[in-house]
Amino acid sequence: MLCSAGVAQPNHVSYFAWRSRRVLLLPLFCPQGRDLDQVLIQTLPLRHMMLSTRHMEFLEDLWRSIGLEVVIFVVTLCCAFLVRGFSPKAGPGRKVISPQNKAVDLPRAPVSRRRDEKNSPPGAGLQPADVLREVMQCLQEHGGPARPARILGLYAELRHLLQKSGKTLQEVARGHTAIELYTGLAQLVIRTGKHQSLDSIIDDMVENQVPRSLAFYESVMKQLAVQKQFRLALRVYDRLVEDGLETTAITYSCLIRFAAEVGDFTRAKDFFEKLSSLATPSIRAYMTILGVHNKRQDWPSALAVIQDIKVRGVAMDSLALNVALSTGVAADKVEEVLALLAEAEQTEHCMPDVVSYNTIIKAFAQRANYSGACEVLERMHAKKRRPNAITFNTVMDAAVRAGKPEEAWTRLQEMRKRGFKPDKFTCSILVKAFCKASSSVTEASVDRALCLLDEANECLDPTLKATLYNNVLEVTRKAELNSSILSIMQQMRVRAVVR
């Protein structure tokens, strides 16, 4: 309908205004080429032919804004599907190239599953012998297996196939021995840190009735020792015993160390007894068991080991003697330790060294026996053993413990004459001596202490330095030596000591 002049048009257009767009609808409604106007007039009510002007304008604006983007998206999607259809697929176990141009191994599916994916006919799958051959090839690669997870996956597939077929490993070996397979697997899991799999491998050997030889067990324990898996090595030894095997003297010597490392001292002692029943232990084995007795403070056992060394004619060095002496001192068997020292002094091949005498001096210091410590020092001079700084510090400590602080300062002078400088231990011992003599503190004794601290300044850490200076300052204040207090505070400022 046409609107009369002067009358406001409605918010819609008539059919005659809308027919200007009929060209787009002509193929849909007029397949025989009939006139679109006649078709619309005959088939549609007038109200259906009236469209909102706003709706048409909205659709036109929408097409102008996103039409081009929609076309580009559709074309891109079609191209992507075409490229995907022609490109090769990266299946399981194949290598793809990463953006950094590096080959990346994709996870491999189990052998039987890969066969299934190819829709192979029944009976055409891989046999256990094929999988075993692939495992052995991977284990024999030079430079070590590059993919341990893949080898263990193949081995898991082999186990599955053997269970499914009802065959044993020996039946499918075909030129390979079962022990070769399990030896290689054991080396693999140890070398790659998968130690928890070792028990399962040995269990499989038992299940498949594969003999576990002594050489196999000793090889496994040796590799575990290299990895410092001493506790696991002891567990492997238990499996060896369960199989009724008896190891060699060399292995027992190693087992002593394994047990000592994990703190199983009782078992270490048992291993040493078994070793002694088979052969004469080496000095290294003797040293290990002496260390065990030292940690247990078992002086009778340590002394028995020393006597066994002498009886068997093993050349004992001063190191073994020192461990035994230390055990006796820890057990407070000073008299017996002195007897052992005197016995060692009579032998030519095992003369006590400075550590031996320092150990005895320490025993007297712990007993606050200054005279006994001095006797041992004189004994050193008689045997032409040159004392060291530890020797003099220990003697000074014995003097302080015995309530003879001035004797400690006298030993300091002797120490200096021997060419040794005071260290932090010397300062700690002598400042303690200074504090013990607080009732007789003089300006000279304060100056002596300050001279000592200044001489050993480079050896003192800030915390210890502050503690020593403050101790000296506290004793001097109690003695009301004002001039000495000023000297102490001045030196503390120079040495940047925090009060």
Residue pairs with C-beta under 8 A, 6 or more apart in sequence:
1 14
2 14
2 16
3 9
3 10
11 52
11 53
11 54
12 50
12 51
12 52
12 53
13 50
13 51
13 53
14 50
15 40
15 41
15 46
15 49
15 50
18 49
18 50
18 51
19 36
19 37
19 40
21 56
22 36
22 37
22 40
25 36
26 36
29 36
29 39
29 40
29 43
30 36
30 39
40 49
90 96
90 106
92 106
92 107
92 108
92 109
92 114
92 117
93 105
93 106
93 107
93 108
93 109
93 114
94 106
95 103
95 104
95 105
95 106
96 103
96 104
96 106
97 103
97 104
98 104
105 147
105 150
108 114
108 150
108 153
109 117
110 153
110 156
110 157
110 160
111 125
111 126
111 130
111 131
111 134
111 154
111 157
111 161
112 125
112 126
112 157
112 160
112 161
115 124
115 125
115 126
116 125
126 161
127 161
127 165
127 172
128 158
128 161
128 162
128 165
128 167
128 172
129 172
129 173
129 174
131 154
131 157
131 158
131 161
132 158
132 169
132 172
132 173
132 174
132 176
132 181
133 174
133 176
134 154
135 151
135 154
135 155
135 158
135 181
136 176
136 180
136 181
136 184
138 145
138 147
138 150
138 151
138 154
139 145
139 151
139 181
139 184
139 185
139 188
140 184
144 191
145 151
145 188
148 188
148 189
148 192
148 194
151 185
151 188
152 185
152 188
152 189
152 194
152 197
155 185
159 204
162 168
162 169
162 172
162 208
168 208
168 209
169 178
169 181
169 208
169 210
170 178
170 208
170 209
170 210
178 205
178 208
178 210
179 210
179 211
179 213
179 216
182 201
182 204
182 205
182 210
182 216
183 216
183 219
185 201
186 198
186 201
186 202
186 216
186 219
186 220
186 223
187 219
187 223
188 194
189 195
189 197
189 198
189 201
190 198
190 220
190 223
190 224
190 227
190 229
191 223
193 227
195 224
195 227
195 229
195 232
198 220
198 232
198 236
199 235
202 212
202 236
202 239
204 210
205 212
206 212
212 239
212 240
212 243
212 245
214 240
214 245
214 247
214 248
217 236
217 237
217 239
217 240
217 243
217 245
217 247
218 247
218 248
218 251
220 233
220 236
221 233
221 236
221 237
221 251
221 254
221 258
222 254
224 230
224 232
224 233
224 236
225 233
225 254
225 257
225 258
228 261
230 257
230 258
230 259
230 261
230 262
231 258
231 262
233 255
233 258
234 255
234 258
234 259
234 262
234 264
234 267
237 247
237 255
237 258
240 247
247 255
248 278
249 275
249 278
249 279
252 271
252 272
252 274
252 275
252 278
253 275
253 281
253 282
253 284
253 285
253 288
255 271
256 268
256 271
256 272
256 275
256 285
256 288
256 289
256 292
257 288
259 265
259 267
259 268
259 271
260 268
260 288
260 289
260 291
260 292
265 292
265 295
265 296
268 288
268 289
268 292
269 289
269 292
269 301
272 281
272 285
272 288
272 289
275 281
275 285
276 308
280 312
280 314
281 289
281 314
282 314
283 309
283 314
283 315
283 316
283 317
283 320
286 305
286 308
286 309
286 314
286 316
286 320
287 319
287 320
287 323
289 305
290 302
290 305
290 306
290 320
290 323
290 324
290 327
291 323
293 299
293 301
293 302
293 305
293 327
294 302
294 323
294 326
294 327
294 330
297 327
297 330
297 331
298 327
298 331
299 327
299 328
299 330
299 331
299 333
299 336
302 323
302 324
302 327
302 328
303 324
303 328
303 336
303 340
305 324
306 316
306 320
306 321
306 324
306 340
309 316
309 320
310 316
315 349
315 350
316 349
316 350
317 350
318 350
318 351
318 352
318 353
318 355
318 356
321 340
321 344
321 350
321 352
321 356
322 353
322 355
322 356
322 359
324 340
325 337
325 340
325 341
325 356
325 359
325 360
326 359
328 334
328 336
328 337
328 340
329 337
329 359
329 360
329 362
329 363
329 366
332 363
332 366
334 360
334 363
334 364
334 367
337 359
337 360
337 363
338 360
341 352
341 356
341 357
341 360
344 350
344 351
344 352
344 356
345 351
345 352
345 383
351 383
352 383
352 385
353 385
354 380
354 385
354 386
354 387
354 388
354 391
357 376
357 377
357 379
357 380
357 385
357 387
357 391
358 388
358 390
358 391
358 394
360 376
361 373
361 376
361 377
361 391
361 394
361 395
361 398
362 394
364 370
364 372
364 373
364 376
364 398
365 373
365 394
365 395
365 397
365 398
365 401
368 398
368 401
368 402
368 403
369 398
369 402
370 395
370 398
370 399
370 401
370 402
370 404
370 407
372 398
373 394
373 395
373 398
373 399
374 395
377 387
377 391
377 395
380 386
380 387
380 391
381 387
387 418
388 420
389 415
389 420
389 421
389 423
389 426
392 411
392 412
392 414
392 415
392 418
392 420
392 426
393 423
393 425
393 426
393 429
395 411
396 408
396 411
396 412
396 426
396 429
396 430
396 433
397 408
397 429
399 405
399 407
399 408
399 411
399 433
400 408
400 429
400 432
400 433
400 436
403 436
405 433
405 434
405 436
405 437
406 437
408 429
408 430
408 433
409 430
409 433
409 448
412 422
412 426
412 430
412 452
415 422
415 426
416 422
421 455
421 456
422 430
422 452
422 455
422 456
422 459
423 456
423 459
424 456
424 459
424 460
424 461
424 464
426 452
426 456
427 452
427 453
427 456
427 459
427 460
427 464
427 468
428 464
428 468
430 449
430 452
431 449
431 452
431 453
431 468
431 471
431 472
434 441
434 445
434 449
434 471
434 472
434 475
435 471
435 475
437 445
438 475
438 478
438 479
441 475
441 476
441 479
441 481
442 481
443 481
443 483
443 484
446 472
446 476
446 481
446 484
446 487
446 488
447 484
447 487
449 472
450 472
450 487
450 488
450 491
453 460
453 465
453 468
453 469
453 472
453 491
453 495
454 491
454 495
457 465
457 495
460 468
462 497
462 498
465 495
465 497
466 497
466 498
466 499
469 488
469 491
469 492
469 495
469 497
470 499
472 488
473 485
473 488
473 489
473 492
473 499
476 484
476 485
476 488
477 485
491 497
492 499
